[in-house]
Amino acid sequence: MRWIYELMWLWQSIGIIILILAIFECCAALIFKLLKKRYNLHMAVCIAIAAFIIAVIFILHLAGTPMPL
């Protein structure tokens, strides 16, 4: 039964990471559109990597606080 809670935490983490990645990419696309610069694949990958690192740090910070089951 305990492994179900571990899998739920994994899926929640993946969902949070995907949500943060989407928010970062949308904001970056809007910023590049306002600056009238090209938003190419290289920039999208760089922003996605930065967003992934920030999301993992955020999740690890949240994992440090105990949660009741």
N, CA, C and O atoms as a CHARMM CRD file, in Angstrom:
* protein
*
  276
    1    1 MET  N      0.82700  -1.19700   0.00000 PROA 1      0.00000
    2    1 MET  CA     0.00000   0.00000   0.00000 PROA 1      0.00000
    3    1 MET  C      0.86700   1.25600   0.00000 PROA 1      0.00000
    4    1 MET  O      0.47900   2.28900  -0.54700 PROA 1      0.00000
    5    2 ARG  N      2.03700   1.16000   0.61400 PROA 2      0.00000
    6    2 ARG  CA     2.91300   2.32400   0.70100 PROA 2      0.00000
    7    2 ARG  C      3.44600   2.74200  -0.67400 PROA 2      0.00000
    8    2 ARG  O      3.68700   3.92700  -0.90600 PROA 2      0.00000
    9    3 TRP  N      3.63200   1.79000  -1.58000 PROA 3      0.00000
   10    3 TRP  CA     4.17000   2.11000  -2.90400 PROA 3      0.00000
   11    3 TRP  C      3.18400   2.92500  -3.73200 PROA 3      0.00000
   12    3 TRP  O      3.58500   3.63600  -4.65300 PROA 3      0.00000
   13    4 ILE  N      1.89600   2.82400  -3.40900 PROA 4      0.00000
   14    4 ILE  CA     0.89600   3.63900  -4.10400 PROA 4      0.00000
   15    4 ILE  C      1.12900   5.11400  -3.80600 PROA 4      0.00000
   16    4 ILE  O      1.02500   5.95800  -4.69600 PROA 4      0.00000
   17    5 TYR  N      1.44800   5.42600  -2.53300 PROA 5      0.00000
   18    5 TYR  CA     1.73000   6.80800  -2.16900 PROA 5      0.00000
   19    5 TYR  C      2.99000   7.31300  -2.87100 PROA 5      0.00000
   20    5 TYR  O      3.05100   8.47500  -3.27000 PROA 5      0.00000
   21    6 GLU  N      3.98600   6.45600  -3.02200 PROA 6      0.00000
   22    6 GLU  CA     5.20100   6.85100  -3.73100 PROA 6      0.00000
   23    6 GLU  C      4.90400   7.12800  -5.20300 PROA 6      0.00000
   24    6 GLU  O      5.42800   8.09100  -5.76200 PROA 6      0.00000
   25    7 LEU  N      4.08200   6.31100  -5.83300 PROA 7      0.00000
   26    7 LEU  CA     3.73400   6.53800  -7.23200 PROA 7      0.00000
   27    7 LEU  C      2.89200   7.80000  -7.39700 PROA 7      0.00000
   28    7 LEU  O      3.03800   8.51800  -8.38700 PROA 7      0.00000
   29    8 MET  N      2.01600   8.07400  -6.43700 PROA 8      0.00000
   30    8 MET  CA     1.22100   9.29300  -6.50200 PROA 8      0.00000
   31    8 MET  C      2.13400  10.51800  -6.42600 PROA 8      0.00000
   32    8 MET  O      1.91500  11.49300  -7.14600 PROA 8      0.00000
   33    9 TRP  N      3.13900  10.48300  -5.57600 PROA 9      0.00000
   34    9 TRP  CA     4.08300  11.58300  -5.45300 PROA 9      0.00000
   35    9 TRP  C      4.85000  11.77400  -6.76900 PROA 9      0.00000
   36    9 TRP  O      5.11300  12.90300  -7.18300 PROA 9      0.00000
   37   10 LEU  N      5.20500  10.66000  -7.41900 PROA 10     0.00000
   38   10 LEU  CA     5.91400  10.74000  -8.69100 PROA 10     0.00000
   39   10 LEU  C      5.05300  11.41700  -9.75200 PROA 10     0.00000
   40   10 LEU  O      5.52500  12.30700 -10.45800 PROA 10     0.00000
   41   11 TRP  N      3.79800  11.00300  -9.86800 PROA 11     0.00000
   42   11 TRP  CA     2.92100  11.59700 -10.88100 PROA 11     0.00000
   43   11 TRP  C      2.62000  13.05400 -10.57900 PROA 11     0.00000
   44   11 TRP  O      2.50500  13.86500 -11.49800 PROA 11     0.00000
   45   12 GLN  N      2.49200  13.39400  -9.31700 PROA 12     0.00000
   46   12 GLN  CA     2.28700  14.79500  -8.95300 PROA 12     0.00000
   47   12 GLN  C      3.51300  15.62000  -9.30700 PROA 12     0.00000
   48   12 GLN  O      3.39000  16.74700  -9.78700 PROA 12     0.00000
   49   13 SER  N      4.68700  15.06400  -9.07300 PROA 13     0.00000
   50   13 SER  CA     5.92400  15.76900  -9.41500 PROA 13     0.00000
   51   13 SER  C      6.03500  15.99400 -10.91700 PROA 13     0.00000
   52   13 SER  O      6.39700  17.08600 -11.35500 PROA 13     0.00000
   53   14 ILE  N      5.73300  14.98700 -11.69600 PROA 14     0.00000
   54   14 ILE  CA     5.78400  15.12100 -13.15200 PROA 14     0.00000
   55   14 ILE  C      4.77000  16.16300 -13.62100 PROA 14     0.00000
   56   14 ILE  O      5.06700  16.95400 -14.51700 PROA 14     0.00000
   57   15 GLY  N      3.58900  16.17000 -13.03100 PROA 15     0.00000
   58   15 GLY  CA     2.57300  17.16000 -13.38800 PROA 15     0.00000
   59   15 GLY  C      3.01600  18.57600 -13.05400 PROA 15     0.00000
   60   15 GLY  O      2.79800  19.49300 -13.84600 PROA 15     0.00000
   61   16 ILE  N      3.63300  18.76700 -11.89700 PROA 16     0.00000
   62   16 ILE  CA     4.12000  20.09300 -11.51100 PROA 16     0.00000
   63   16 ILE  C      5.21800  20.54900 -12.46200 PROA 16     0.00000
   64   16 ILE  O      5.24200  21.71000 -12.87200 PROA 16     0.00000
   65   17 ILE  N      6.12500  19.64400 -12.81700 PROA 17     0.00000
   66   17 ILE  CA     7.21700  19.99600 -13.72900 PROA 17     0.00000
   67   17 ILE  C      6.66600  20.39200 -15.09500 PROA 17     0.00000
   68   17 ILE  O      7.11100  21.38400 -15.67100 PROA 17     0.00000
   69   18 ILE  N      5.71700  19.64300 -15.61800 PROA 18     0.00000
   70   18 ILE  CA     5.13300  19.96300 -16.92300 PROA 18     0.00000
   71   18 ILE  C      4.39900  21.29800 -16.87300 PROA 18     0.00000
   72   18 ILE  O      4.48000  22.08200 -17.81800 PROA 18     0.00000
   73   19 LEU  N      3.69000  21.56400 -15.79000 PROA 19     0.00000
   74   19 LEU  CA     2.98100  22.83300 -15.64700 PROA 19     0.00000
   75   19 LEU  C      3.94600  24.00800 -15.61700 PROA 19     0.00000
   76   19 LEU  O      3.70400  25.02100 -16.27400 PROA 19     0.00000
   77   20 ILE  N      5.02900  23.88900 -14.87000 PROA 20     0.00000
   78   20 ILE  CA     6.01700  24.96300 -14.79000 PROA 20     0.00000
   79   20 ILE  C      6.70000  25.15800 -16.14400 PROA 20     0.00000
   80   20 ILE  O      6.94400  26.29100 -16.55700 PROA 20     0.00000
   81   21 LEU  N      7.01000  24.05800 -16.83600 PROA 21     0.00000
   82   21 LEU  CA     7.60900  24.17300 -18.17000 PROA 21     0.00000
   83   21 LEU  C      6.68100  24.92100 -19.12600 PROA 21     0.00000
   84   21 LEU  O      7.13200  25.77600 -19.88800 PROA 21     0.00000
   85   22 ALA  N      5.40400  24.60600 -19.08800 PROA 22     0.00000
   86   22 ALA  CA     4.44500  25.27400 -19.98100 PROA 22     0.00000
   87   22 ALA  C      4.34000  26.76500 -19.66200 PROA 22     0.00000
   88   22 ALA  O      4.28200  27.58900 -20.57500 PROA 22     0.00000
   89   23 ILE  N      4.31700  27.11100 -18.40000 PROA 23     0.00000
   90   23 ILE  CA     4.22600  28.51300 -18.00500 PROA 23     0.00000
   91   23 ILE  C      5.46100  29.27600 -18.46700 PROA 23     0.00000
   92   23 ILE  O      5.35100  30.37400 -19.01300 PROA 23     0.00000
   93   24 PHE  N      6.64700  28.68900 -18.24500 PROA 24     0.00000
   94   24 PHE  CA     7.88100  29.35300 -18.66100 PROA 24     0.00000
   95   24 PHE  C      7.93300  29.54000 -20.17100 PROA 24     0.00000
   96   24 PHE  O      8.31800  30.60700 -20.65100 PROA 24     0.00000
   97   25 GLU  N      7.54800  28.51300 -20.92200 PROA 25     0.00000
   98   25 GLU  CA     7.59800  28.61400 -22.38600 PROA 25     0.00000
   99   25 GLU  C      6.61900  29.66300 -22.90300 PROA 25     0.00000
  100   25 GLU  O      6.94900  30.41600 -23.81900 PROA 25     0.00000
  101   26 CYS  N      5.42100  29.72200 -22.32700 PROA 26     0.00000
  102   26 CYS  CA     4.44400  30.73000 -22.75200 PROA 26     0.00000
  103   26 CYS  C      4.93800  32.14300 -22.44500 PROA 26     0.00000
  104   26 CYS  O      4.81400  33.04200 -23.27700 PROA 26     0.00000
  105   27 CYS  N      5.49000  32.33500 -21.26500 PROA 27     0.00000
  106   27 CYS  CA     6.01100  33.65300 -20.90500 PROA 27     0.00000
  107   27 CYS  C      7.17700  34.04100 -21.80500 PROA 27     0.00000
  108   27 CYS  O      7.27200  35.19000 -22.23800 PROA 27     0.00000
  109   28 ALA  N      8.05700  33.09900 -22.08600 PROA 28     0.00000
  110   28 ALA  CA     9.19800  33.39600 -22.96200 PROA 28     0.00000
  111   28 ALA  C      8.72900  33.73400 -24.37000 PROA 28     0.00000
  112   28 ALA  O      9.25700  34.65700 -24.99100 PROA 28     0.00000
  113   29 ALA  N      7.75900  33.00900 -24.87600 PROA 29     0.00000
  114   29 ALA  CA     7.24500  33.30100 -26.21700 PROA 29     0.00000
  115   29 ALA  C      6.62200  34.69400 -26.27000 PROA 29     0.00000
  116   29 ALA  O      6.80900  35.42500 -27.24300 PROA 29     0.00000
  117   30 LEU  N      5.88800  35.05600 -25.23100 PROA 30     0.00000
  118   30 LEU  CA     5.29000  36.39400 -25.19500 PROA 30     0.00000
  119   30 LEU  C      6.35100  37.48900 -25.09900 PROA 30     0.00000
  120   30 LEU  O      6.23600  38.53000 -25.74600 PROA 30     0.00000
  121   31 ILE  N      7.38700  37.24900 -24.28500 PROA 31     0.00000
  122   31 ILE  CA     8.45500  38.23300 -24.14700 PROA 31     0.00000
  123   31 ILE  C      9.19000  38.41900 -25.47400 PROA 31     0.00000
  124   31 ILE  O      9.47300  39.54600 -25.88000 PROA 31     0.00000
  125   32 PHE  N      9.49700  37.30900 -26.14700 PROA 32     0.00000
  126   32 PHE  CA    10.17400  37.40500 -27.43000 PROA 32     0.00000
  127   32 PHE  C      9.28300  38.08900 -28.47600 PROA 32     0.00000
  128   32 PHE  O      9.77800  38.81300 -29.34000 PROA 32     0.00000
  129   33 LYS  N      7.98700  37.85700 -28.39200 PROA 33     0.00000
  130   33 LYS  CA     7.07200  38.50900 -29.33500 PROA 33     0.00000
  131   33 LYS  C      7.02800  40.01000 -29.07900 PROA 33     0.00000
  132   33 LYS  O      6.99800  40.79500 -30.02700 PROA 33     0.00000
  133   34 LEU  N      7.02500  40.42000 -27.81400 PROA 34     0.00000
  134   34 LEU  CA     7.02100  41.83900 -27.48600 PROA 34     0.00000
  135   34 LEU  C      8.32500  42.51700 -27.90500 PROA 34     0.00000
  136   34 LEU  O      8.31700  43.67100 -28.33200 PROA 34     0.00000
  137   35 LEU  N      9.43900  41.80500 -27.78300 PROA 35     0.00000
  138   35 LEU  CA    10.73000  42.36000 -28.17900 PROA 35     0.00000
  139   35 LEU  C     10.97700  42.26000 -29.68100 PROA 35     0.00000
  140   35 LEU  O     11.97000  42.77800 -30.19200 PROA 35     0.00000
  141   36 LYS  N     10.07100  41.59500 -30.37600 PROA 36     0.00000
  142   36 LYS  CA    10.15400  41.39000 -31.82600 PROA 36     0.00000
  143   36 LYS  C     11.45300  40.69800 -32.22900 PROA 36     0.00000
  144   36 LYS  O     12.11400  41.08200 -33.19300 PROA 36     0.00000
  145   37 LYS  N     11.79500  39.66500 -31.46000 PROA 37     0.00000
  146   37 LYS  CA    12.95700  38.84200 -31.78000 PROA 37     0.00000
  147   37 LYS  C     12.47900  37.44200 -32.12900 PROA 37     0.00000
  148   37 LYS  O     11.36300  37.04900 -31.79100 PROA 37     0.00000
  149   38 ARG  N     13.33900  36.69900 -32.81000 PROA 38     0.00000
  150   38 ARG  CA    12.98400  35.32900 -33.19600 PROA 38     0.00000
  151   38 ARG  C     13.06400  34.40700 -31.98400 PROA 38     0.00000
  152   38 ARG  O     14.00400  34.47800 -31.19200 PROA 38     0.00000
  153   39 TYR  N     12.08200  33.56000 -31.85800 PROA 39     0.00000
  154   39 TYR  CA    12.03700  32.55800 -30.79300 PROA 39     0.00000
  155   39 TYR  C     12.24200  31.20700 -31.46000 PROA 39     0.00000
  156   39 TYR  O     11.28800  30.57600 -31.91500 PROA 39     0.00000
  157   40 ASN  N     13.49900  30.76900 -31.51400 PROA 40     0.00000
  158   40 ASN  CA    13.81500  29.54800 -32.24000 PROA 40     0.00000
  159   40 ASN  C     13.91100  28.34900 -31.30400 PROA 40     0.00000
  160   40 ASN  O     13.71200  28.47300 -30.09600 PROA 40     0.00000
  161   41 LEU  N     14.21200  27.21200 -31.86600 PROA 41     0.00000
  162   41 LEU  CA    14.26500  25.96100 -31.10500 PROA 41     0.00000
  163   41 LEU  C     15.36500  25.98200 -30.05700 PROA 41     0.00000
  164   41 LEU  O     15.19200  25.44900 -28.96100 PROA 41     0.00000
  165   42 HSD  N     16.49700  26.59500 -30.39000 PROA 42     0.00000
  166   42 HSD  CA    17.61100  26.65500 -29.44000 PROA 42     0.00000
  167   42 HSD  C     17.20200  27.40000 -28.17100 PROA 42     0.00000
  168   42 HSD  O     17.50300  26.95600 -27.06300 PROA 42     0.00000
  169   43 MET  N     16.52300  28.52200 -28.33000 PROA 43     0.00000
  170   43 MET  CA    16.07400  29.28800 -27.17000 PROA 43     0.00000
  171   43 MET  C     15.01400  28.52500 -26.38100 PROA 43     0.00000
  172   43 MET  O     15.00300  28.56800 -25.15100 PROA 43     0.00000
  173   44 ALA  N     14.13300  27.83300 -27.07800 PROA 44     0.00000
  174   44 ALA  CA    13.09400  27.05800 -26.39600 PROA 44     0.00000
  175   44 ALA  C     13.70300  25.94500 -25.55600 PROA 44     0.00000
  176   44 ALA  O     13.24300  25.68200 -24.44500 PROA 44     0.00000
  177   45 VAL  N     14.73600  25.29100 -26.08000 PROA 45     0.00000
  178   45 VAL  CA    15.38900  24.21200 -25.33300 PROA 45     0.00000
  179   45 VAL  C     16.11300  24.77400 -24.11400 PROA 45     0.00000
  180   45 VAL  O     16.05600  24.18300 -23.03600 PROA 45     0.00000
  181   46 CYS  N     16.79200  25.90500 -24.27300 PROA 46     0.00000
  182   46 CYS  CA    17.48200  26.52100 -23.13800 PROA 46     0.00000
  183   46 CYS  C     16.50900  26.91100 -22.03300 PROA 46     0.00000
  184   46 CYS  O     16.77800  26.68900 -20.85300 PROA 46     0.00000
  185   47 ILE  N     15.38500  27.48900 -22.41900 PROA 47     0.00000
  186   47 ILE  CA    14.37400  27.88900 -21.43800 PROA 47     0.00000
  187   47 ILE  C     13.75300  26.66600 -20.77900 PROA 47     0.00000
  188   47 ILE  O     13.46900  26.69000 -19.58200 PROA 47     0.00000
  189   48 ALA  N     13.54000  25.60400 -21.53800 PROA 48     0.00000
  190   48 ALA  CA    12.97500  24.38100 -20.96700 PROA 48     0.00000
  191   48 ALA  C     13.92700  23.75600 -19.95500 PROA 48     0.00000
  192   48 ALA  O     13.48700  23.26500 -18.91600 PROA 48     0.00000
  193   49 ILE  N     15.21100  23.76700 -20.24200 PROA 49     0.00000
  194   49 ILE  CA    16.19300  23.21200 -19.30200 PROA 49     0.00000
  195   49 ILE  C     16.22100  24.03800 -18.01600 PROA 49     0.00000
  196   49 ILE  O     16.23900  23.48400 -16.91700 PROA 49     0.00000
  197   50 ALA  N     16.22500  25.35700 -18.15800 PROA 50     0.00000
  198   50 ALA  CA    16.21200  26.21900 -16.97500 PROA 50     0.00000
  199   50 ALA  C     14.93600  26.01900 -16.15900 PROA 50     0.00000
  200   50 ALA  O     14.99100  25.97000 -14.93100 PROA 50     0.00000
  201   51 ALA  N     13.79900  25.90200 -16.82300 PROA 51     0.00000
  202   51 ALA  CA    12.53200  25.68900 -16.11800 PROA 51     0.00000
  203   51 ALA  C     12.51600  24.33700 -15.42600 PROA 51     0.00000
  204   51 ALA  O     11.98600  24.21500 -14.32100 PROA 51     0.00000
  205   52 PHE  N     13.09000  23.32000 -16.05800 PROA 52     0.00000
  206   52 PHE  CA    13.14800  21.98900 -15.45200 PROA 52     0.00000
  207   52 PHE  C     13.98700  22.02600 -14.17600 PROA 52     0.00000
  208   52 PHE  O     13.59700  21.44900 -13.16100 PROA 52     0.00000
  209   53 ILE  N     15.12400  22.69600 -14.22200 PROA 53     0.00000
  210   53 ILE  CA    15.98600  22.78800 -13.03500 PROA 53     0.00000
  211   53 ILE  C     15.27400  23.54100 -11.91600 PROA 53     0.00000
  212   53 ILE  O     15.32900  23.12600 -10.75800 PROA 53     0.00000
  213   54 ILE  N     14.61200  24.63400 -12.25000 PROA 54     0.00000
  214   54 ILE  CA    13.87300  25.39500 -11.23600 PROA 54     0.00000
  215   54 ILE  C     12.73800  24.55800 -10.65300 PROA 54     0.00000
  216   54 ILE  O     12.50000  24.60500  -9.44600 PROA 54     0.00000
  217   55 ALA  N     12.03200  23.79100 -11.49100 PROA 55     0.00000
  218   55 ALA  CA    10.93300  22.95300 -11.00600 PROA 55     0.00000
  219   55 ALA  C     11.44200  21.85100 -10.08800 PROA 55     0.00000
  220   55 ALA  O     10.80700  21.54900  -9.07800 PROA 55     0.00000
  221   56 VAL  N     12.57600  21.24600 -10.42200 PROA 56     0.00000
  222   56 VAL  CA    13.13100  20.19300  -9.57200 PROA 56     0.00000
  223   56 VAL  C     13.55900  20.76700  -8.22400 PROA 56     0.00000
  224   56 VAL  O     13.32600  20.15000  -7.18400 PROA 56     0.00000
  225   57 ILE  N     14.17900  21.93400  -8.23700 PROA 57     0.00000
  226   57 ILE  CA    14.55800  22.57900  -6.97000 PROA 57     0.00000
  227   57 ILE  C     13.31700  22.88700  -6.14400 PROA 57     0.00000
  228   57 ILE  O     13.31100  22.68700  -4.93000 PROA 57     0.00000
  229   58 PHE  N     12.27200  23.37000  -6.79400 PROA 58     0.00000
  230   58 PHE  CA    11.01300  23.67200  -6.10700 PROA 58     0.00000
  231   58 PHE  C     10.40300  22.41400  -5.48000 PROA 58     0.00000
  232   58 PHE  O      9.93300  22.44800  -4.34300 PROA 58     0.00000
  233   59 ILE  N     10.41400  21.31400  -6.22200 PROA 59     0.00000
  234   59 ILE  CA     9.84500  20.06600  -5.71300 PROA 59     0.00000
  235   59 ILE  C     10.67900  19.52100  -4.56700 PROA 59     0.00000
  236   59 ILE  O     10.12500  19.03100  -3.58200 PROA 59     0.00000
  237   60 LEU  N     12.00500  19.59600  -4.67400 PROA 60     0.00000
  238   60 LEU  CA    12.85400  19.12600  -3.59100 PROA 60     0.00000
  239   60 LEU  C     12.65200  19.97000  -2.33600 PROA 60     0.00000
  240   60 LEU  O     12.72000  19.45400  -1.22100 PROA 60     0.00000
  241   61 HSD  N     12.40700  21.25400  -2.51400 PROA 61     0.00000
  242   61 HSD  CA    12.12100  22.11100  -1.36700 PROA 61     0.00000
  243   61 HSD  C     10.79900  21.72400  -0.71600 PROA 61     0.00000
  244   61 HSD  O     10.69000  21.69000   0.51000 PROA 61     0.00000
  245   62 LEU  N      9.79700  21.43300  -1.53900 PROA 62     0.00000
  246   62 LEU  CA     8.50700  21.00500  -0.99900 PROA 62     0.00000
  247   62 LEU  C      8.59300  19.63000  -0.34000 PROA 62     0.00000
  248   62 LEU  O      7.87500  19.35300   0.62100 PROA 62     0.00000
  249   63 ALA  N      9.47500  18.76800  -0.85900 PROA 63     0.00000
  250   63 ALA  CA     9.60300  17.42600  -0.31000 PROA 63     0.00000
  251   63 ALA  C     10.24400  17.44200   1.06600 PROA 63     0.00000
  252   63 ALA  O     10.10900  16.48100   1.82300 PROA 63     0.00000
  253   64 GLY  N     10.93600  18.51600   1.39600 PROA 64     0.00000
  254   64 GLY  CA    11.57300  18.61900   2.70800 PROA 64     0.00000
  255   64 GLY  C     10.58900  18.83300   3.83600 PROA 64     0.00000
  256   64 GLY  O     10.91400  18.56800   4.99400 PROA 64     0.00000
  257   65 THR  N      9.38300  19.30900   3.52500 PROA 65     0.00000
  258   65 THR  CA     8.38000  19.52200   4.56200 PROA 65     0.00000
  259   65 THR  C      7.50800  18.27000   4.67800 PROA 65     0.00000
  260   65 THR  O      6.98600  17.78600   3.67400 PROA 65     0.00000
  261   66 PRO  N      7.34800  17.74800   5.88500 PROA 66     0.00000
  262   66 PRO  CA     6.52800  16.54100   6.04900 PROA 66     0.00000
  263   66 PRO  C      5.04800  16.82200   5.80200 PROA 66     0.00000
  264   66 PRO  O      4.51900  17.86600   6.18700 PROA 66     0.00000
  265   67 MET  N      4.39700  15.86100   5.15000 PROA 67     0.00000
  266   67 MET  CA     2.97000  15.97900   4.85300 PROA 67     0.00000
  267   67 MET  C      2.23000  14.82900   5.53400 PROA 67     0.00000
  268   67 MET  O      2.69400  13.69100   5.47100 PROA 67     0.00000
  269   68 PRO  N      1.11600  15.08400   6.16900 PROA 68     0.00000
  270   68 PRO  CA     0.34700  13.98300   6.76700 PROA 68     0.00000
  271   68 PRO  C     -0.33200  13.14700   5.69300 PROA 68     0.00000
  272   68 PRO  O     -0.73900  13.67200   4.65700 PROA 68     0.00000
  273   69 LEU  N     -0.45300  11.88300   5.93200 PROA 69     0.00000
  274   69 LEU  CA    -1.12500  10.99500   4.97500 PROA 69     0.00000
  275   69 LEU  C     -2.59400  10.86600   5.27100 PROA 69     0.00000
  276   69 LEU  O     -3.30600  10.15600   4.56100 PROA 69     0.00000
